[in-house]
């Protein structure tokens, strides 16, 4: 379990150990908002582990204020996409040596209506919109998965992205302050319509362990079924351009 807050991570890990009887649950520090943290985590992992069967890129922030990371990136794009992009690429050698293996990218239905603004990814020129930024980052998850599947063809590594549903977690904590109307809808009775965390993880688990999905690599899932991504998530040209720009931003070429 790669987590930013190690004290909360240890509580979660202990719950897993207790509920499953599996004592082999390890936590390590990872801050996806930091290129240094991602590269350090990947180095430590590759130095200490023998294989990697499933990588689940699940962390994220949602509609937060305009925060800038230590690397100069807008936080939603940094955490939701760039951090996962870098982490996945750094771990690819072990994923390939462990094949058949899988990469799961947790996106959102919010990718619909999203747009990758290649001229202003971090809202440096235009006014910041928490919703537009979130949609952009979730669209980036879908496009990343699509391009990654093409690049991994024949490697034995498959990749999937998904919408987990609207879930009762702390992910929505910034919404009420920025959008009071939406925040009100997320309170009762809206909370009753939201998924529990257990329900919300089912599509992730489905993509991670269901046999026979390998020929659907690059596809988008929701409610444990393959769904068509929005048209903007099926743009191969945008997917390739995003890959190239992400590689430049995180300095990936310089790391090899």
Buried (B, 14 or more C-beta within 10 A) or exposed (E): EBBBEBEEBBEBBEEBEEEEEEEEBEBBBBBBBBBEBBBBBBEEBEEEEEEBEBBBBEBBBBBBEBBBBEBEBBBBBBBBBBBBBBBBBBBBEBBBEBBEBBBBBBBBBBBBEBEBBEEEBBBEEEEBBBBBBBBBBBBBBBBBBBBBBBEBEEBBBBBBBBBBBBBBBEBBEBBBEBBEEBBEBBEEEBEEEBBEEEBBBBBBEBBBEEEEBEEBBBBBBBBEEBBEBBEBBBBEEBBBBBBEBBBEBBEBEEEE
